[in-house]
Amino acid sequence: MSSLKYTDGYPAGARIGAMCHYSQAVILPHGIVKLSGQGGWDRETGSLSPAGANGQDASKEKEFFDVATQIDNAFAAIEILLRDTGCSNGWSDVYLVRTYQPNLNSDDFSVLVSKLKEKCGENHRPIWTALGVDKLALEGMKVEIEVEAILPTASK
């Protein structure tokens, strides 16, 4: 499997990946790019809380980012990983999206739909599966987004 290229893309991705023994993205043969599920953590600190990774503000220790902030954070992490893997067209290179949310409701789903439309534009509609789940990996996680893309050079 030495032909596979793995990357973590951003500081928190490397820390979380090292902690849990996985990579944030892989480039497969034929230019297929797969991203692991991106949560709503802060890309620098890896925290899901405004208190930060080191809990600097103990009063906010169990206060987690709201779902809209977590969705924004996950989409931003995806964009970093797409660029890092060579998907120079960003979301236009994405052909598949999977979203996971505990307590999936119509308001949270609407936030996801709006963000996907904003990032993809009206003329690009990747396939998408949205799943409601009992729980995600970390306490306070409200969304996890997984995407697959194809490198622009591979699609020619």
Secondary structure as the mmCIF struct_conf table of DSSP 4:
data_model
#
loop_
_struct_conf.conf_type_id
_struct_conf.id
_struct_conf.beg_label_comp_id
_struct_conf.beg_label_asym_id
_struct_conf.beg_label_seq_id
_struct_conf.end_label_comp_id
_struct_conf.end_label_asym_id
_struct_conf.end_label_seq_id
TURN_TY1_P TURN_TY1_P1 SER A 2 SER A 3
STRN STRN1 LYS A 5 THR A 7
BEND BEND1 TYR A 10 TYR A 10
HELX_RH_AL_P HELX_RH_AL_P1 PRO A 11 CYS A 20
TURN_TY1_P TURN_TY1_P2 HIS A 21 HIS A 21
BEND BEND2 GLN A 24 GLN A 24
STRN STRN2 ALA A 25 ILE A 27
HELX_RH_3T_P HELX_RH_3T_P1 PRO A 29 GLY A 31
STRN STRN3 ILE A 32 LEU A 35
HELX_LH_PP_P HELX_LH_PP_P1 SER A 36 GLY A 37
STRN STRN4 GLN A 38 GLY A 39
BEND BEND3 GLY A 40 GLY A 40
TURN_TY1_P TURN_TY1_P3 ARG A 43 THR A 45
BEND BEND4 LEU A 48 SER A 49
TURN_TY1_P TURN_TY1_P4 PRO A 50 GLY A 55
BEND BEND5 GLN A 56 ASP A 57
HELX_RH_3T_P HELX_RH_3T_P2 ALA A 58 LYS A 60
TURN_TY1_P TURN_TY1_P5 GLU A 61 LYS A 62
HELX_LH_PP_P HELX_LH_PP_P2 PHE A 64 ASP A 66
HELX_RH_AL_P HELX_RH_AL_P2 VAL A 67 THR A 85
TURN_TY1_P TURN_TY1_P6 GLY A 86 GLY A 86
TURN_TY1_P TURN_TY1_P7 SER A 88 ASN A 89
HELX_RH_3T_P HELX_RH_3T_P3 GLY A 90 ASP A 93
STRN STRN5 VAL A 94 PRO A 102
TURN_TY1_P TURN_TY1_P8 ASN A 103 ASN A 103
HELX_RH_AL_P HELX_RH_AL_P3 SER A 106 CYS A 120
TURN_TY1_P TURN_TY1_P9 GLU A 122 ASN A 123
STRN STRN6 ILE A 127 VAL A 133
BEND BEND6 ASP A 134 ASP A 134
BEND BEND7 ALA A 137 LEU A 138
TURN_TY1_P TURN_TY1_P10 GLU A 139 GLY A 140
STRN STRN7 GLU A 144 ILE A 150
TURN_TY1_P TURN_TY1_P11 PRO A 152 SER A 155
#
